[in-house]
Amino acid sequence: MRKPTGLRAAVVAVLLGLAAAVAGPVGGVRADAPAHAQTVGDITGFAADGPVYHLHAGRAEARVSFVTDRTFRVELAPDGTFSDPTGKDIVLPQGAPPATHWRDAGDAYELRTSQVTLKAFKAPLRFELRRADGSLVWSEAKGLSWDDKTTTQTLARGGDEQFYGAGMQNGRGNTSHRGHTVEVGVDYHWDDGGHPNSVPFYLSSAGYGVFRNTYAPNTYAFGQPVTTRAEERRFDAYYFAGPSAKDVIGQYTSLTGKPFLPPLYGLEIGDSDCYLHNANRGERHTLDSLKVADGYTEHDLPNGWMLVNDGYGCGYENLAGTSKGLGERKMKLGLWTEDGIGKLADQVKAGQRIAKLDVAWVGDGYKFALDGCKDAYRGIEDNSDARGFTWAPESWSGAQRCGVQWSGDQSGSWDYIRWQIPTYAGATLSGLAYTTGDVDGIFGGSPRTYVRDLEWKSFLPAMMTMDGWAPTDKQPYRHGEPYTSISRTYLKLKESLLPYMYSYAAEATRTGIGPVRPLSLEYPDDPKAATDAAKYEFLTGRDFLVAPVHQDSDTRDGIYLPRGTWVDYWSGRTYQGPVTVDGYSAPLDTLPLFVRAGAAVPMWPGIRSYQDRTAHSPLAWDVYPQGRSSFTLYEDDGVTRAHRDGHSATQRVRVAAPRSGGGDVRIDVGASRGSFRGKQTARPYRFTVHTGDAPRGVALDGRPLKRLPSAAAYEAADEGWFHDPADRAGVVRIKTATRPTDRAFGLVLKGASAVGGRTPGATVAVTTPGGQEVTKGAPTTVRTALTAGTRTAHQVSVALSAPRGWKVSAPVRHARIAAGATRRDALTLTAPRDARSADPVTVTATVRYRSAGAPRTAVHRFQVRPVPPAPAEDTWASDLEWLSETNGYGPAERDRSNGESGAADGHPLTLAGKTYAKGLGTHADSGLEFYTGGRCSSFTADAGIDDEIADYGEVAFSVEADGKVLWTSPKLTGTSAPVAVDVPLGGARHVRLRVTDTDGKKSGDHGDWAGARFHCSG
């Protein structure tokens, strides 16, 4: 998908005119009725026809049709003539209608099933829904109303009623819409505040949901009262009553279609670019995509598929050869449908397995978009044995049946990460199971925003990189180290979690509930789950809580953990919810990630592709024992449609453990039920059990397993167990020999414990301040704090480990740390003189101690940043190292104007006819960060747009110190006189020089910091 140009832009301009007509405020509630609205009057006639009831109100007629005992449809035709523009497009054929009854209750007609009663008050006609027990579900505050262009329903709002849904609502959706207005319709606004992939469905915490059966744009104002409006002169809505949000979503997706089950490669990362005659990357050919595919394999990075024609006017050649080459590299071929799907049959026969739909698919309206999704999906299935798999940026109800919903073209930034977090979890509440955005956007971005974005998106089912539009391509190996290694860690973790994610994908096809979930879905009674306290986090399945870092920081505040015990995935530290965690140490390579105690997570260890699995590959279970819990693994061939004919299998694992503290842990692995082609008839098993302390022994079906003395011995053995106290606060690793999958077996860890160990308070917590800096080439103090739990810690030592080339001081030792006491230590680190300041480094503090009679280990990872020695005298800015650099086009330049895409290709710095020998040449939006270490009193420069730009461009300059804006220029154009800059720095440690585009054009925004100089002293 690209932002349209040329003819596309003309088409989109027309569409945007339509979208503007339905646009409205996002923040405040707009509950006013349309001008000249009419409201339905008194009932003048009533007729019952089985499960369908007709209510006349003068010329207008309402019709009520029951679909199930908890789902029904209400229609209103102001002129008495019913219509249905959606036809059979969205609502699927349903089963036989339920038994219904009606009675005249005097002031109302009561229409009943065994579960609900819909009351139709007579004077005037007004609807109210109650459950079988008489409790209120919803009630109209007034009757249905309409004008020439819209129809509106007005509902009374409950005192604490919360609202969710409306599809993909960028920047919101996982928390309540109460008090806000949301728009439902195509707007081509793909950034924060937009609403691509809208769905005319919402649900309420009062136990109901509403689907407007329409192709018209909608506006939902969740004020008091609630007003929901569609841009059409007909009313058509389905209502769902249920005990929970999950049940309501299930009913909605039973009506409009359950989410499709993606192939396994669809749950791996994908790569998109234009390879034929790429205007941004020079002359290339489709087969050149194989060179990029080789980059993934050479860097040991997973990649499931490649879209090879992703760019306006980008075609393809040698499709079969490209597909064959990708297949040899364990990847599938995808194509963009810019030119329609007329050639889809031949393309699929040549190897295409992914179809991404162009924005023009929405050109003729939502029906065209939905038909495009269904046709492309069906085209793949009609011409191969593969499953349909599509991507779309603007879709509608029903599209969950055939594709991934993708949020469109954005620019990578910290804010991009921030607003996407609530977007995709929120979309799940509208039955959209597979939603995502490009890793680090397609424009902009930086090495740090790239890996931070990739980290958390690895916990979305679908993810993709899109290349060719930013100064640097977006493959996960483009930024070099340490970024490539960080990306590898998370992409391989995503691969290892495929059986977990795939099991939840299969669940979505049964229930309508996608794998990525807002906290409010799993914890509906938690008063904070629907609020901003949980806005920037989500659940993947029930077991993983993901709290992405969305600022340029090495700590994360405000992580809300709901009730229960939560385990830090990286350290094994436990937290008892509900609790808000502040100051969580999150080095660049660490995603704040927590696992629910009680989880049993199936994994495929050590793979780069699902195709790496063989008949003899192990199945691993990551177990966090607490109480009684279970997980059901779903398996099929992962690629074909045979599962629809029942060719699949399930295997259930049950765990029984103490609620807390010591006791036996039992793991029962059930027999695998069902069959499919390629199913493992036998396999070895691996278990990682987070018990903290070592058990007395481990038995397999009553037979003792051998305890192995070391990790190396464990790896070499076919069967046995090993306790590793240094791994995540203590884990027990168990492996079995190959076992038949059709037979159950049981493991017992005798005298083990729940997560947290036999004595949960025996742990030592380690913390470090955020933002610690290490001067290159000089010993620098770093600080740690050790806090003992409810038991005294003895023989305590804390040692640092750092990357190769760094020097660390000797460990610090303490004879004891009393229960509840804290010891603060100062250790030293020395960074190499050639360390890159732009690349933060992760340091590990390892604490070894004895507590509650056992040896224990706590590991804490934190980030330090190498910085150059602070300047001790007046220094030109262009002679100082940049701690970080962002630039709108190409690299920023030293002592030159901004040039093209290469380094040092600019021209002499020139402002108002004056040439400067020293200075900085940038292109908005840009930011250059300098380390001044508190030694500089002021910064001076002449700021302006370089003379080479002549009379265009518009920017503003600013100087920031330690995160505070000290000075901002007025808007400057190519004809503006330079501005003299003289900013006191007040002993700041960090200074950032920014140039910001102010007119949105970013053309000619060559901002010069001419004669830029820091005035410093020792």
N, C-alpha and C positions, 0 to 999 in steps of 0.2 A: 504494500500500500504506500502510495506517495501522496503528498499534498498536490492536488491536481493543478496542471498548467495547461495553457492553450485551450483546445476544444473542451478538455475535461473541466477546466476552470469555468467555462461558459455554462456547461451543464450544471455544475455544482452551484454556480451563482443563482440559477433559477431555483434550485432546491433550497438554497439558504434563504431565499426570499420566503419560501413556504415555511421553513423552520422558524424564521423570525416572527412569523405570525403567532406561533405557539410558545415562544420563549417567555420566561417569566422569572421573577426573583427566586434565588436559591435559598437565601437566608430567612427573610421574614415571611410570615404567612399572609397570603392574599385570599381572603375568604369571601370577597364580595361576589354577588351574583351577576351574571351577564346583564347588560342593559336590555330593557324591554322583555324580560323573561316572563314566561307563563308557567304557572304551577298547576299540576293536575288537580282536578276538582273532585266532587263527590262521585261515588260509585253509582252508576245508573243501570248497571246490568251485570249479572254474574252467570257463568256457565262452567260446568265441570265436564271434562272429557278425559277420563282415566287419570293419568299423572299430569295432565295439562289443564290449566285453569285460565279462563278468560274473564277479565274484569274491565267493564266499560265505564268510562267517565266522560260522558258527552261524546264528542267526536273522537277523543283519544281512547286507546285500548291498551291495557297491560296484559301480558301473558306470562304465566308461571309454569315452568316445566321441571319436573323432578327427574334427576339423572340417577342418583343413588339416594340412600336414606339420609345422607348428609350433604349432598351436592344438588343444587337446583339453579335454574336459570330464570331471570326476570328480564322481560323485554317491555319496552314502551314504544308505541307508534303514535306520535302526536296526531297524525291524520287518520289513524285507524288502519294503515297499510304497513304490514311488517316487511322488512327486508333483511338480508344477511350478506353483506359484501364479502365476508371471509369464506362463506360457503363451507367446503370441506377442507380448507387449507390448514386450519389451526386445530380445531377440535376434532379429535379422532372418534371413530365409531365406538359407542359405549354399549354395555350390556343391556339386558332387559331392565326397564325402569322399576323402581320399588313399588310396593303396595302403598297407596296413599288414601287418606280419608279427609273429609272436610265437614265442617259444621258452621251454621250461622249462629254466632255468639252474640247477636244483638248489635253491638257497636262495631263488630268486625267479623270477617270470614276467617276461619282458622283452617289452614291447609297443613296436614300432618303426615309425617312418616313415623316410624318407630323411634327416631332419634331427635327430630326437630319439629317445631311448629312455626310456620310462617303466618303471622297475623296480617290481614289486609284491612286496616281500619276504613270505615265507609265514608266518613264525612269530616275532612276530605280523605281521598285515598292516600294512605301512608302505610309503609311496611315496617314490621318489627319481627325479629327472629328470636325464638327462645328454644332452649333445649327441652328434652323430654321431661326433665325434672322441674321445668318452669323457670329456670334461671335465664336471665337476659344475655343474649349474644350481641345484638346490635339493634338500634332503633333509629328510624329516620326522624330528624328534627322537624322536617317538613316534607311534603311530597316531592316527587320528581318534577324537575322544571326544565324548560327548554326555551331557546330563542331560534332565530333563523339558522344559526350555525352550530349550536352546541346543545348538549344535554348534560344536566348536572344532578347528582345525588347529594343530599345533605344529611349527614349522620351526626347524632349526638356523640360527643367524645367522653370516654370514661375518665374518672379522676386521675388514674395513673396509667391509662392506656398508652401503649407504645406501638409504633408503626414501622414496618420495614418493607423492603421490596422495591419495585419499579425498575428492576433490571440493573444494568451497570451504571451506577451513579458515581462519577469520578470524584474522589476525595471524600466520599461518605457512603453510607449504606450498611456498614456493619454495626453502627449504633442507630438509635431511634431517630426517625423522621419527625417525631412529635414536635410541633411548633414550627415546622419548616414546610416549604413548598417544593415539590419535585416535579420536574417536567419529564414526560415520556414521549420521545419522538426523536427522529434523526436531526442532529444539529451540526454535525461535522466539527464539533468542538471536542478535541481529543485530550485536552489538558484538564487541570483541576477545575471542577465546576461543570464540565460537560456531561453528557449522558448518552454516549454511544451504546449500542446494543440494549436499548430500552425494552422493557417488558411491561405491558399494561396490566400488571398484577401487583397487589400489595397484600400484606397480612398484618394482623393485629394481635397483640398480646391478649386480647379478650377472647381469643379462640376462634378466629374466623379469617378467611381470606376472600379477596374479590378479584376476579379476572374480567376485564372489559373486553368483550369479544368484538374487536374492531381493528381496522387498519388506520384509524384516525389518531392524531396526536392527542395526548391526555395531559391534564394538569391536576395534581393531587395536593390540596392544601390541608395539612393536618393540624389545623387550628381548632378553635371551639366556636361553631361546630366544624366538623370535617366536611369539606366540599371536594368532590371528585368530578371532573369535567372532561368530556370528550368532544372533539371538534367535529361533530356530526349531529344531524337532527334525527337521531334515533338513539334509544337507550337499549343496551344489550350487555348484561353482566351475569356471570356465574358466581355463585357463592358456595363457600366450603366451610363447614363447621367441624371443629375438631378439638381434641383435648390439648394439642400441642402444636407448635410451629412446624415440627417435622411432619406431623400428620396432615396438616393443611397443605404443605408443599407437596406431600405425596398425593393428595387428592388432585391438586392443580396439575401435576405432571401425569397423573392417570388420564386426565382430560385432554391435555395438549401434547403429551408424549414424554416418556422417560428419557433422560440423557442417554446418548449412544455410548457404547463401550469402545474406547479407542484401542487400536493395536498397541502392542508394547512399545514399538518405535515411536508412537505418538506421545508417550510419556517420557521420552528422552529429549534432550535439547536438540533443536533444529537450527539450521543456518540458511540465511537468505541473501541473495545478491544477484546482480545482473552480470552475466558473463559474456554476452554477445554484444560487441560494439559499445562498451560502457563509456559514456561520455565523461564520467568522473574518474575513471581508472585507466583510460587508454584502451587501445584496441585489444580485445580479448575474444576468446571463443568458448563455447559451452564446455568443451572438454577441459578448459583451464580450471573448472570447478574441482577437478580431481586433484590438482595441486593443493588447493585449499583443504580438501579432504585429507590429503597426506599430512598437512600440518597438524590436524587433530591426532592422527595416529602417531606421528613422530613425537608429539608432546604428551602422549599417553592420556589424551583427553577424550571422553565420550562424545559422540555425536550420532544422532539417530537418522537424520534426513537432511537433505539440502534442496532448497528452492533455487533453481538456477536461472530464472528469467525475471527476477523481481525488479522491474524498473519500467517506466512508461516507454513504449516503443522497443522494449528489449524482447527479442524473439529467442529462438534456440536453433541449434543444428545438432546433428548426430545424436539424437535423443537416445536411441537404443544403446549406442556405445557409452554414453554418459551413464545411463542406468546400470549397465553392466559393470562399469568401473566403480561406481558407488557401491554396488552390491558386493564387489570384491573387498571393499573397505568397510563392510557391515553397515551400510547406510542405504536409505531409500531415496527415490527421486520425487521431488515435488515441483509443481508449476503454478504460476500465477495466471489467473483467468482474465487478464485485462481484455483479451480479444474474444471473450465468450467461451462457451464450452462446445462449440460445434465440432472441434477436432478431438474432443475428450476421449472418444472410443479408441482412436488410433494412438493417442498419447498413453493411455492406460495399457494398451497392448504392448507399447514400447517400454513400459516400466513405471509410469507415473503412479504414485500411491497417495500423494497429498495434493489437494487443490485449494489454493488461497484465492478468495473472491475479491474482485476489484470494488472500489467504492462505487463505480458506475453501476454495479448490480443493484444499488438502491435507487438508481435514476428514475425508474418508473414507479417507485413507491415500495411499500413494505411487502406487498405480495410478490413483487419481482425479486426482492431480496430473499424472501423465504423460498420462493420457487428455485432461485439460483442455488441456494444451499442444498435443497433436496435433490435437484437435478445433478449437481456435481457429485454429491454423495452417491446417488444411484448410478451415475455414470462409471464410477470406480468399481462398484459392485457388479454392474452388468457386464463388465469386460475383464474381470479377474476374479480370483477367489478371495481377494482382500476385503477388508472392511472399509466402508466409506470413511473418509477423514478430510474435513474441510476446515478452513479458517475464515472468519468474516469480521469486519470492523463495524458494521452497522446492520443489526439483525432485529428480530422481533420474536414474539411468542411462537414457540414451535421449533425455533432454530436449535434448541438444546438437543433435538433428535438427531442432528446431522453435523454438528461442527463445534469447533472451539471459537469462543467469542474473544476477540482481541481488541484492545483499546485504541489502536491507531498509531499515528506517527507523533512521537514526542522527542524532546531533547533531554539527554541525560543530565541529571543534577541531583543535589541532595533533596530539593523540593519534589522532584519527580519521584524519588523513592517514597517520600513521606505520603503524598496523596494517593499513591497506588496501593498502599497497605490496606486501607479500609475498602477500597474499590472491589477487589476480587472476592474477599470474604463476604462482603455485602451482597454480591451478585448471586451467591449460593442461595440466598433467601428467596430468589425468584426462579429457582429451578435450573439455573445456569451452572453446570458442574465443572466446566473447563473454561476458565477465563484467565487472561494473562496480558502482559505487555512486553515489548522488546527489552532485552537486557541492556541497560544504560541508554535506552532510546535509540533513535537512528541518527540524530544530530547530537552535537555537543558531547558532553561526558568527559570523564577523566579516569586515570587508572584506579583511583580510590572509589569513585562512585561506581565504576564498573564492578569491582569485586563485591562491594557492599550490596549492590543490586542483585548480582548473581547468587550471592549467599542465600538470600531469603526466597528468591524465585525458584531455587532448587527444591523448595517445599511446596511449590504449585505443581499441579499435574502436568501442565503444558508450559513450555518455555521456548524462546527463540531469540537468536541474534539476527540483526539486519545490518548489512554492510553496504559500503559504497557512498554514504552520504555525509559522514563525519570526516574530519581530517585524518583520523585513524580508523581502520576497519575494526569491526566489533567481535572478531573471533576471540575466544578466551586466552589465546597465546600471544596476542599482539603487543601487550604492554611489557612483556618480559617478566623477570623476577623482581619481587616475590609474588607478583600478581598471578602469573601462570600457575604456580604451585597452589596458591589459595583456590583458584578456580578449579584446579584438578581435584583438590580435596572435596569440594562440595558437589561437583558433578559426579564423582565416584560414589559419594554418599547417596546421591540421588539414585544412581544405578543400584546400589546395594539395597535400597529401600523399595525397589520396584515391586516385590511381592506384597508389601504393605499397601503401597499406593494402588496397585492393581486390584487388590481385594476391595478397597474402598470405591474404586471405579465400578467394579461389579455391583457393589451395594447401591451405587447411584442408579444403575439401570433397574433396580428393584424398588427403590424408595423415592428416587428423585432428589436425594440429598447428596451434594457433591462432597469431595474430600476436604476442601478448604472451607473452614467454618468460623463464623464469628463466635465469640464467647457466649453471646446471648442465646445461641441455638442450643448449646450443650448445658448451659447454666441459666435457664430462664428465670429462676427465682433469685438470682444474685442481683442485688440492687445496683451494682456497679457495672455489670456486664453490658448493659445497654447504653452506657454513658461514655464520655470522653476518656474515662479512666482506662478503658480497654480499646480505644479507637485504633491505636497503632500496634496492634498485635492480632494474632489469629491462631486457630487450631488447624493442624493438618491431621485429619481423622480425629479421634478422641484423645490420642495419646501424646502428640507433640504440640507444645505451645511455642510459637515463633514470635519474637519481639525484635524486628529488624532495627538496626541502627540507621537513622535517617538524618543524621547531622555529621559533620566532619569532626568526630569526637571518638575518644577511646573509652568512653563510659556511656552507659545507657541508664537513664533515670525513668521512673514511672512505669516499671514492668508490673502489671497487676496479675497476680496468681490467684485464681479462685479457690474455693474450698478443696481440701484434700492435700496430700503430700506431693510435692513436685521436686524432681531431681534434675540438677544441672547436668546436661548431657555431657559436658566436657570435663567437669571436675568431680561429679558425684555428690556434690554438696546438696543437702536436702533443705527444703523450705516448707513451712506449714502454712497453707492458705486458709482463709483469704489474707493476703498480704501484698503490699506494694514494695517492690525492690528498687531502691535507688543506688546509684553509684556502682552499678554492675560493671565489672571490668570487661571491656569488649575490645581487645586489640583488633587491628584491621582484619586479621584472619579468623576472628571469632564472632559468629552469629549467636546472640543470646537465644538459647534453645533449651527447653525444659521438657521433661518426660513425666507423664502422670504415673504415680506409683500405682502398681497393679497392672501396668502395661506388659504385654507379651508381643513383641514386634518381630514378624518374619523378615528375613533378609537373605539376599544372595551375595555372599562375601566375595570380594576380590575380582569383580568383573568390570570391564569397560563398555560392554554392550550386552544386551540380553542374549545375543547370539553366542556369547562366550560360554553359555551354559551347556553342559553335556549330560549324558545319561548318568554320569557318576558324580555330578557336582553336588556339594552339600547344601542342605537347607539349614540356615542359622536362625536361632531365636534369641533376641535380646530381651531378657526378663527382669522386671522390676517388682519383686514379690511384695505384695501387701494384701492381706485378706484373700478373698476368692475372686478370681477374674478369669477371663477367657478371651481368645481371639480365634476367628474362623478364617483360615487361609483359603482363598479362591484361586484355582488354576484352570487354564485351558491352553490351547496351542498358541495363544497370544497374537495371532495374525489373521487367521481365516474366520469365516462366519459359522464354523461348525458348532460353536457354543450355542447358537440359537436353536439348534436341534438337540440340545441336551448334552453335548460332548464337552463336559467340564467336570471338575472334581473339587471337593472341599475337604479340608482337614482341620479339626478343631483341637486347640491346645487349651487345657485348663490348668490353672495354677492355684494352689491352696497354700497359704502362708499365714504367719501371725499378723495381726493388725499392726503390731509394733514390737520391737525387741526380739528376743531369741525364740527359737522353736524350729521344728522341721518345716522344710519347704518341699512340697510335692508338685511335680510337673507331669501331667498326663497328656500324652500325645495320642490323639485318636487315630483310627484307621482312615486313610484317604478314601472317600466315597465318590464314585463316579469314574468315568474314563474318557480319554481323548487321545488323539493321535500324538505320539511323542511323550506321553506321560511316563514319568519315572516309576518303574515298578519296584525299584529299591534305591535307597540313597543313604549316605551318611548324614548325621545330624551334628550340629554344633550349638552349644548353649553358652551364653554369657549371662550369669545370674548375679545381680547387684545386691549382694548380701552384706557387704562390709566385712564381716568376720569370716574366717574359714570354718566350714562345717567339720564335724567329727569324722564324717565319711560320706561317700556318695554311692548309692545303690541303683543299679539298672535292673528293673524287674526283679528286685530282691537280691541280685548278685552284686557284691561289692566291686566297684571300679577302682583301679589302681590310682593312688595319688602320685603325681609326677613332680619331680623336684624343681623344675625350672620351666621357663617359657620355651626354651629350645627343646627340652625333652617332650613337652606337650606337643609342639609342632611336629616332632618326628614320630610320635606315637599314632597308632590307629584308633586307640581308645584309651580313656582315662580322664583325670581331672587335675586341675592346677589352680591354686589360690594365688592371686596377684594383689598384694595389699597396696601397691603403688598405682594401680590402675583405677582411676575414678573412685577413690575412697575404699577400694577393695571389691574385686569381683572374683567369682568362681567360674572358671572356664571348663566346660565339659565337652567331650566329643565321643560319639559312638561310631562303631564300625558300620558298614552298610547294612541297612535293615529293610525288609519288605515294607512298602508303603501301605499295603492293605492290612497290616497288623498294628494294633495299638501297642504302646509300651509306656512304662512309667519310670520316672526318676524321683528319688528321694534324697534330699540333702539333709542329712541327720544333724540335728543340733545347729542348724544355720540360723537365719534371722530374716526379718523383713528388711526392706531398704532402710539404711541408717544404722545397721548393725545391731548386735545384741544389746549394746548400751548406747542408744542414739545420742545422748549428751556427751559422749566421749570424744567427739570430734573437735578439732581446732580449726577455726575459721581464719583465713588469711585475706587481708585487704591491702590495697596500695592506693595512693593518691593518683588521680588521673592526670594526664598531661605532663608526665615527667620527661625532662630533656637531659641529654647527655652530650657534653662538649666533646667534639672530636679530638682525639689525641691527648685528652687529659682525664685523669680519674675524677669521676663525678658521683656524688652521693645519690643513691636511690633509697626510698624508704618503704618499709613493710610494717604491718601491724599484725600480731598474732593474738587471737582471743580464744582462750580455753572455754569449753562448754561447761556442762554441769559437773564434770569430773576434772580433777587436776591432771595436767599433762606433765610427764617427766621425761628427762633426757631429750630435751628439745633441741633440734638443730634446724637452721634455715639456710639454704644454699641457693645461689642463683646460677642459671645456665642461660647462655646467650648464643647467637649465631657464631659461626667460625670467624675468627679474626677479632672478636671482642674479648676483652679481659674482664674477669670477675674476681672479686675479693674472696677471701677464705670464708667458710661458713661461720655464722654466729651461733653460739650455743647458750642454752639456759638449762640449769639443773631442773627447774620446775616452773610451771606457770599455774598459779592457783586457779581453781574453778571460777569462771567468770571474769578473770583478770586479763588485761591486755599488755603485751610487751611490744614496744616500738623499736625497730632496729634500723640502723643506717649501714647499708652495704655500699660498695663502690663498683661502678662499671666504667670501662674505658672503651670508647668507640674507636674504630680505625680512622685514621686521618682521611682516608678516601671514601668513607661511608657516605651514601647519598642521603642528603637531608630530606629529599622528597619521599623517601621510602621509610615509613615507621617500622620498627623492629619489635618482635615479640620476645619477651624475656619470661622465663619460668622460675618461680620461687617454689622450691620443694621443701616441705617441712616434714621431718621424721621425728616421731615421738612415741612414747608409751602412755597408754591411758586405759583404765579399766582392765589392766592385766594383759594387754595385748599390744604388739607393735603396730603402729599405724602410720599412714602417709597422707598428707594433704598437698595438693598441687594447685598453684594459682598462677595464671598467665596474665601478664599485663604488658602494656605497650610503652615503649620509650622512643623518643625521637632524637636522632643524632643532629646536632646543630653545630655550625661553625663557631669559632671564637668570635665574640662580639667585637665590632670595630672599636679601636681605641683612639681614632683621630678622624678628621673629616675625610669622607670617602664617597667617591662617585657610586651611585646606585648600580650602574652597569658593571662595576668591578666587584660587586658582592654576589655571593651565591644566592640563588632563589630557593627558598624552602618549598615553594609550590608555585606552579604556573598554570593558568588557564588563559586561553586566547581564542577569539572568535574565528580567526582564520589563520592557519599555519602557526608556526611558533612565534612567540614574542621575540624581538630583536634587541641586541645590545649595540648601542651607538649607531643604529641604522633605523630607518622607518620600517614599518611592517611590510614584508614582501609577499611572496607567494607561499607555496606549501613547504618550501625547503628552508633550511637554516641559513642565516647570513646572506639572504638574497634580496634584502631591501636596499634603499637608496639613502644618501645622506639625510640626516634629520634637518628639516627646514620649516621654520615658522615665520610667517610675515616677512619673507625674504632673507631671514637670518639663518645661517647654517651653524649647527651645533656639533662639536666634535664628540661630545659625550651625552648620553641620555638613553631612553628606552622607547622603542617603537612597538606599539600594540595595535590590536584590532578589537573593537568592542564585540561582545562582552569579554573583558579580560580582568585578571587579577594576579598580581605578583606579590608574593609574601617574602619579607626579609626578616632576618634575626638581628635585632639591635641590642638585646641583652640588657636593657636599662641604661645603656651608655650614651645614647644620642639625645640631644636636647631639641633638635628641630630638623625639618626636612624642607628643602627648597627646590623649585623647578619652575620652568615656564611650560604651561600646559595648553595644548591646542591640537586641531586637526592639521596634519601635515600638508604643506603647500601642494604636494603632488596630487592631492585630491581635488583641488580647485574649489568649486562652489557647492559641493554637496557633502552629505554626511551630517549626522547630528548626534552628539554624545554629551555625557557629563562625567567629570573626573571627581574622585573622592579619595581621601586618605583615612584609613582605619588604623587604630592602635589598640592592640589587645582586645579586639572585637568591638570597639566603640568607634563610631564615625566621628572624626575630629573636624573634617572640612569637606565641603562639597561645592563644586563649581556651578555656575549657571549652565544652561544648555549652550553648547558651542557648536557652530557649523563650520563648514570650510571657509566661510568669509568672515568669521569672528576673529577679533584680535586675540592673541594669546593671553592667558591669565597667569599672573604671577602667583606662585604658590609659596607660602612661608608658614609652615604649620608647626607649632610647638608640640613636642612628642611627650613631654612629661615623664621621661624615664620608662617608656614602654619597652616591653621585651620583644614584641612582634609588631611589624608594620606591614600593612597590605595596601597596595596602590591599585585602585579599580578604575576602569573606564567602562561606562554603561551606555548601551544604545538607548536613545530616548524617543525615537520615532518608529521603532519596529521594523525599519528597513534593512539595517545592518549592511548597507552598501556605502562604501567610502568612509567607514567609521575608523579611520586610521588615527588613533589617539597617541600623541607624542608627549612623553615626560622629558622635555628637552632640558639639558643641564641638570638633571636630577642628582641631588647631593644630600647625604646625611651628615649632619654636624655633630661630631661625637668627641669624647675624651675618655682617657683611661681612668 
